[in-house]
């Protein structure tokens, strides 16, 4: 995921076609409707990777107020 929530490239200021948690959730929901016995494994790395998530992750109450 690398912090791609909406499937948008903040570096390029453009929507992407192949990533994003919202897009992935739509696919997961469809698969679960077709087969309710599905086991989803997530390897993490959701909160870093884009300019937006890296900036949010680097803010601390002690340092940034």
VEXTORMI-939825 format. One record per atom (N, C-alpha, C): x negated, y negated, z negated. Coordinates in steps of 0.02 Angstrom, whole numbers, padded with zeros to 5 digits, always signed. Example, Ala and Ser with C-alpha at 12.3 -4.5 7.8 and 13.67 -1.06 7.14 Angstrom:
residues 2
-00660+00284-00390;-00615+00225-00390;-00660+00165-00390;-00642+00112-00354;-00684+00053-00357;-00645-00002-00394;
This chain:
residues 65
-00041+00060+00000;+00000+00000+00000;-00043-00063+00000;-00095-00062-00040;-00140-00119-00045;-00104-00186-00053;-00052-00186-00094;-00017-00248-00110;+00029-00274-00056;+00043-00235-00005;+00088-00258+00048;+00160-00245+00027;+00192-00296+00001;+00261-00289-00023;+00310-00293+00034;+00305-00345+00074;+00355-00358+00125;+00335-00338+00195;+00274-00313+00206;+00252-00299+00274;+00234-00363+00310;+00195-00405+00277;+00177-00471+00304;+00103-00481+00294;+00068-00503+00345;-00003-00517+00340;-00014-00591+00323;-00033-00604+00261;-00044-00673+00240;-00105-00703+00273;-00153-00660+00291;-00213-00683+00324;-00197-00709+00395;-00151-00675+00430;-00133-00693+00498;-00069-00734+00503;-00035-00741+00446;+00029-00777+00444;+00079-00747+00493;+00085-00679+00490;+00129-00644+00537;+00156-00581+00505;+00216-00561+00526;+00245-00498+00502;+00208-00440+00534;+00202-00385+00496;+00170-00325+00522;+00225-00274+00538;+00206-00222+00574;+00255-00171+00593;+00242-00104+00560;+00187-00098+00522;+00168-00031+00499;+00155-00026+00425;+00174-00074+00384;+00161-00067+00313;+00211-00108+00272;+00203-00104+00207;+00248-00141+00163;+00290-00095+00120;+00293-00110+00055;+00331-00068+00009;+00406-00068+00026;+00433-00124+00047;+00504-00127+00065;+00519-00081+00124;+00475-00082+00174;+00484-00038+00232;+00476+00035+00213;+00428+00049+00170;+00418+00118+00148;+00477+00142+00108;+00505+00100+00065;+00563+00120+00026;+00622+00139+00071;+00632+00103+00125;+00685+00119+00172;+00675+00190+00199;+00614+00207+00216;+00599+00273+00242;+00609+00327+00188;+00584+00315+00128;+00591+00362+00073;+00665+00375+00058;+00704+00322+00058;+00776+00329+00045;+00809+00374+00098;+00791+00365+00160;+00818+00405+00215;+00799+00479+00207;+00736+00492+00191;+00713+00561+00182;+00750+00593+00123;+00759+00557+00069;+00793+00585+00010;+00867+00599+00024;+00898+00559+00066;+00967+00571+00085;+00972+00636+00126;+00923+00647+00170;+00923+00707+00212;+00904+00770+00173;+00861+00762+00123;+00838+00818+00083;+00826+00794+00012;+00874+00805-00033;+00868+00780-00101;+00812+00812-00143;+00786+00868-00120;+00732+00902-00157;+00665+00881-00126;+00647+00819-00137;+00584+00792-00111;+00542+00767-00170;+00479+00783-00168;+00433+00762-00220;+00388+00708-00191;+00391+00648-00220;+00352+00591-00196;+00290+00583-00240;+00232+00581-00209;+00169+00571-00244;+00141+00503-00222;+00125+00462-00271;+00098+00396-00256;+00027+00392-00284;-00020+00374-00243;-00090+00370-00264;-00108+00302-00294;-00060+00259-00301;-00073+00194-00332;-00099+00142-00284;-00138+00095-00310;-00167+00040-00272;-00114-00008-00246;-00061-00017-00285;-00006-00061-00264;-00020-00135-00278;-00061-00149-00328;-00066-00218-00351;-00128-00255-00328;-00162-00230-00278;-00219-00267-00250;-00224-00255-00176;-00253-00302-00140;-00265-00291-00070;-00245-00348-00024;-00196-00389-00043;-00179-00447-00002;-00200-00510-00039;-00202-00565-00004;-00220-00628-00036;-00173-00643-00094;-00107-00631-00084;-00058-00646-00136;-00070-00602-00197;-00077-00537-00189;-00084-00493-00247;-00152-00502-00280;-00204-00513-00242;-00270-00524-00273;-00269-00588-00314;-00238-00640-00290;-00233-00703-00327;-00194-00693-00392;-00138-00658-00388;-00098-00645-00448;-00136-00601-00498;-00171-00551-00474;-00208-00505-00517;-00266-00539-00552;-00295-00590-00520;-00352-00624-00549;-00334-00679-00598;-00271-00695-00605;-00250-00746-00654;-00244-00713-00722;-00274-00745-00771;-00267-00721-00840;-00242-00778-00883;-00204-00763-00935;-00179-00817-00978;-00235-00856-01011;-00291-00822-01027;-00346-00857-01059;-00381-00906-01013;-00389-00887-00950;-00428-00926-00903;-00385-00977-00866;-00324-00959-00848;-00284-01001-00805;-00225-01036-00839;-00223-01031-00904;-00174-01070-00940;-00113-01035-00958;
